[in-house]
């Protein structure tokens, strides 16, 4: 087991300990763990390179989804789709404090679903919604918790569902097998977040609420064009979930998809959701606002997701080397005599802890689920249950007190905009209903077996 323990200890030490210059560097930790595993496993340079390529190939469609999802989300902001969505949700919920809060949460969820990352969603949409929430005279903590809840939920919300897709990839199953659960459980979390947000905003009002929001038909009548790319994306993704993959049934495209699937790493582009996002992004360039700011769209989009993609690449290297060096097999052998529920408990807590400390469900899953998923399935757990549970536990970690990085980022953003000091721990405690919900759902699926 030293072959497993030494790389993992090195990984956790670099990421969690205040080591001068390298402490807290997730990417360095992942690569150091991969190098240690390669050396202990007797892998030569060429074998390590092959293993790294294999590992990145396993996560290729998640990486492509992050890149093109971020570009698409940035294009939607430029078009005004996010503002249209906010105004549309406000029209649906009416002239009330509760209606405004619910509209903001749904807008954040929508943004998070496109970006697949809580911190990115909170950053991109924060400038749009913080002034709106501040007009209600809410405290900085209450503004922050509304943003945190919406952004964390968005990181797993369909149609992009990055946390679920990543969990499926690490478990070795087709993502379509768990999308039904994603729609069901994430919808419940949205309702819960809206109840929490409405409770936090009770008794607050704003002069802005004295003016009724525009009727929905007027909002759509004036700005329906801004929703065209989003509608294209939804139609393609929903059609695929119902069994009609337009990319595999269209002459010319079908051949392209088949060709792409044969190329390592590049084959991530052939994943149906990635291709749907690319089509929606192409449609977005029909808008002058996007064409004229094409450089800024690409630059901002890549900047928003740069750290996430770098972590995913390094995680791919680590995962590939761990498999090639035999670490996964060793974990399966070492845990073969353990009860599945003990494995689930320990692995779940570790997943939450890493998500809390790094603020990333991506890092949490690649560090812990990459090891736990094969072990749990080897013990007889249903791979579908393992993947669904992993997705929820990783999302729970993003807002778990007392040191959730996501919340620290959001409170800093809110404090900078409204000019007050925002307490991150108090914000995390306010988000506990959603955090606990994800935790309970995650453990329920892992203990379900």
N, C-alpha and C positions, 0 to 999 in steps of 0.2 A: 504493500500500500504506500510505501515511501514514494513510488513513482507518481502517485496521485497527490499525496499530501504536500510534497515539496513545491510543485508548481502552484497549487492552490494557496499555500501559505505565502508564497512570494507575491501572488496576485493580490491577496487581501492586504498584505503589508504595504505594498506600494500605493494602493488605492485609499486605504483607511488611516495609515499612520502619518504623522507630520514629519516625514523624512525630508531633509533639506533638498530643494530643487526638484525632486521627483515625486514627493508625497502628493497624493490626490490626482495623479495623472493616470486616468483610466486607460488610455491607449497604451501607454508605456507598460502598465501593469499586465494588460492582455498579451502584449508581445513578449514580455519577460517570462510570463507563464508558459507561453508557447515554446520559447527557446529552451527553457528548463526541461519541459516535457520531451522535446526533441533530443536533447543531450542525454537525458536519463533513459530514453527509449531507444537510443542507438541509431537515430535517424541521421543520415548524411545530408549534406547541403541540397543535393538534387531531390532526395526524398522529402525533405522539409518543404522545398518549393512546391513540389507536387501536392503535398498535403495542404499547404496554404491555399493553392488554387482550388483544390477540392472543397475546402471549407468555405471559401468565399463564394464558390459556386452554389453551395447549399443555401446561402443567404442572398443570392443574387437578385431574386425578385423582390425581396424586402428592401434591398439597397436601391434598386431602380424605382420602387414605389416611393421611397423617401425623396429621391431627387426630383422626379417628375411631379410628385404630389406637391412638393414645395413650390416648384415653378408654377404649377396650375393655381395654387392658392394665392400666390403673389399676383398672378394675372387677374384673379377674381377681385382682389382688393382694388386694383387699378381700374377695372371695369366699373366697379361700384356694386358688385353683386352682394358683398357683405353688408353694405349700407341698405340695399334693397331688402335683404333678408331681415335685417334689424327692424326696418320700418314695416315690413310685412308682418312680422311676428307681433309688433306693437299693435298693428291694426287688428290682428286676431284676438289679442288679449284685452283690448280696450284701454280706456283712460283710467288707470289706477296704478298705484305703486307696485302691487303684485304683478300686474300685466307687464310693466316695464322691466321688472327683475326677471320674469320668465322669458321675455323677449331677448334680454341680454344673455341669459344662460343658453338658450337655444342657438343664438348666433355663435357663441363660443364653442358649443358642441359641434356645430356645423363646420367651423373653422378647424377645430381639432381633428375632425374626421378627415379633413383634406390633408392636413399636415402629418397626422399620425404621431405627434409628439406634443406633450402637455406644455413644456416650456416654450416651444416655438409658437404654439397657438396663443398662449397668453401674451407673448411679446408682440406678435403680429396684430392681434385684435385689441390688445390693451389700450392703445392710443385711441381707438374708436369708442370703447365702452366706458372707460374710466370717467371721462367728463360727464357722461350720461348718468352714471351711478352717483357721482359726486354731487350732482344737482339735487339729489334726494336728501342731502345733508347726512349721509351715512358715514360712520367712522371708517377710517382707513382699513381696519381689520375686516369690517363687513364687506367693503368693496372688494378686498383681496380674496376673501373666501368664496365669493360668488364667481370670481374669475378662476380661482383654483379648481373649484368643482366642475365648472363647464369645460375647462381645458383638459382636466384629467379624464373626464368621461369621453370627451372628443377623441382622445388618443386611442380609444378602442371602438369607436362608433362606426358602424357601416355607413357608406359603402367601402371605405378604405380599410377600416378595421386593422390597423397595422399590428397592434398587440396580439390579436387573434391569429393573424397570418404568420407572424413571427413564431408564435407558440406552435402552430401547426407545422411549420418548417422544422423546428427543433425536435418535434415529436415524430416527424417523418410521415405525416398524413396529408391528404389533400385538403386545402383550406375550406373548400366547399362543404366539408363534413361538419364544420363547427359554426358556419355562418348563421344557421337557424338559431343557435344558442346566443350568438352575438346580438342579433336583433332583439331577442326576448329579454335577456338580462340587462342590456344597455338601455333599453326603453324604460325599464323599471328604475334604473339609476337616474335617468333624466327627470322622471316624475318626482323622485325623492329629492333631488337637488332643487327643483322648483319649489317644493314645499319648504325646504330649509331656507332658501333665499327669501321666500315670501315672509316667513316667520322673522327672519333677521331684519327685514325692511318694514315690519309692521310699525305703524305710528309715524312713519316718515312720509313727507310729501314734498312737492316741488312746484315752483311756478310753471315749469315746463309741462306739468300734468294738467294744468288748467286749460290748456289747449288740446283738444281731442286729436289723436293721431289721424292721419289721412285714412279714409276708407281703403280696405284692401284692394278693391277693384280699381281705385284710382292709382294706388301705388303700382299695381301690376300693369295698368293701362299705360302709365307714363314710362315705366322702367322695365317692362317685361323682357326687353332685349338683353338686359344684363344677366338674366338667368338662363339664357340659351345654352352656354357651355355646360352649366351645371345640369340642365335637363338632359343634354346629350349624354353626359357621364352616367346619370341615374338610369336612363333608358337602357344603355348598353350593359351596365352591371346587373340590373334587375333581370333583363332578358337572359343573361348568362346564368344567373342563379336559377332560372326556370328551365334551363336546359338548352337554350338557344345561344350558342357562342358565335356571334356574327363574324368574328375573325377566322373561325375555322370553317365557316359555311359560305364565305365569299370567295369566288375564284380570284386567284392572284394573291389575296391576303392569306389564304389557307397555306399556299406554298411558302410564303414569306415566314409565317409562324413556324411551319415545320423546319425550315432552314435555320431559323434563329434558335430553335430548341436543340439543335445539334452543336451549338457553339458554347463552350464553357463560359460561365459568368454572363456573357452577352445574352444568354437564353432567358435571363430575368426579364428582358424586354417582351418576351412572348407570353408572359403571364397576362391573363385576360383583363384583370383590373388595371395593370400597368398600361396596357395598350388602350384601354378605355380612357385613362387619364391623358395619355398622349394625344388621342383624338380630340378630347375636350380642350386641351391646351392649344391644339392647332386651330380649332374653331375660335378660341379666344383671340387669336391674332387677326381675325376678321374685324376686330374693333380697333378704331384709330388710336384709342388711349393706350392700348397694348403695343401696337405697331410702332408708335412714335416713342415709346419708352421701352422698347425691346431689350436694350442693354441693361437698363435699370431693373427690369423684371427678372432677367437672368441672374444679374449680380445679386440682387436682394434675395431671390429665391434660393440660390446656392449658399449664400451666407447664412440664411435661416436654418439650413439643414446640414451645413458643413461638419459641425462637430458630431452630429448623429451619424452621418455617413462614415466619417473617419473611425468612429467607435465600431460601427458595423463591420467595416473592413478588417480592423484588428481582431474583432471577435470571430470573424470568419477564419482568420489565420489560426487563432487559438483552437477553435472547434475542429478544424481540419487536422491539426497536429495531434490533438488529444485522441481523435479517432485512429489516426495512423500509428501513433505510439502505443496504442492499446489501453489507454486510460479508461475509456468507456467500458471496455470488457472487464477491466479490473474492478471497477465500481460495481458492475453487475454481479461479479463473482463474490465480492466482499459483502454485498447486501442481500445475497440470495437467501440467507438464513434469517433475515430480519423480517418483522411483520410490516406489511405495506403501510399500515397507519402510522407507525413510528417514522418511517421514511418520509411520508407525506407531511407529518408535523414538522420535522426538522427542516426539510426542504422548503416548505412553505414559509416558515419563519425567516430562513436565509434569503429567500426571494424578496420578501417584504423589506428586510433590513437593507439589502443592497439597493433596492429601489428608493428607499428613504434617503440613504446616504449619497446616492449619485443623481437623484432626481430624474432618472431615466428608466422607463420600463424596458427599453432596448438593452441597456447594460445589465439590468437585473436578470433578464431572461438568458442573455448570452453567457453570463457568469454562472448562474445556478441551474436554470432549466436545461441547458445543454447537457448537464451531468445528470440531473434528476429525472428528466423525461425518459431516457432509455432505461434507467434503473427501475422506475415505477412500472413501466410497461413490461419489463422483464419479470417483475413480481406478479404480473397478471392483471394490472390495472388497464382499463379500457383506454386506448390512445386518445380517443375523442375527449374523454373526461379529463385526462391528463392535460391536454392542450387548453381546454376551456378553463380549467382551474388555474393553470399557469398564467394565462392572460389576465385573469382577475386579480391574482395575488400580486402580479407585477404592477398593475394599475394602482392597487391599494398602497403600495410602497411609496408612490409619488407624492402622496399627501399625508403620510403617516408621521405623527409627532414622535420625538421632539426635534428632529433635525432634517426635516424634509427639504431637500434642495429646491424643489419646484416652488414651494411656498416662499422660501427666502428670495428667489428671483422675482416672484410676483409682488411681494410686499415692498421690495426695493423699487419696482416699476411704479407701483401705486404711490408710494411715498414721494417719489421724484415728481410725479405729475400734480398731486394735490398739495405738496409742500408740507407734509406732516410725517412724524415718525410712526411707522406701522409695526406692530409687534407680530413677528412671524409665528411664535409658539401659540399665541392666542388665536391666530388665524387657523392654524392646524387643528386646534381643539374644536373650533366652530365647524370645521369640515368633517369631523369624526363620523357623523351619520353616513355619509357617502363612503368614507374610508372603511368603516366597519362593514358596510354592505358588501363592498368588493372582497373584503377579507373573508367574510362568512360564505359567500358564494364560491370563492376560490377553494377554501378548505372543504366545503360540501362536495364539490366535484372530485377533489383528490381523495377524500375518504369514502366516496361512493364506490371507488374501485372499478 
